[in-house]
């Protein structure tokens, strides 16, 4: 993600490319103490509209 911002420069922070909207989520994912499975569960539930796994 940082590479995308570096390549696009200031334009990478505009809404046209959609990189800036993902930047915060990606950086939070690097420092948050959560497992890969927790992230995949969140994505499936919130972005794909799947039911919560038990």
HUURGI-V663479 format. One record per pair of residues at least 24 apart in sequence whose ideal C-beta (glycine too) atoms are under 8 Angstrom apart, sorted by the first residue. I is the first residue (numbers start at 1). J is the second residue. Records with the same first field share a line. If there is no record, write none. Layout:
I: J + J
This chain:
1: 26 + 27
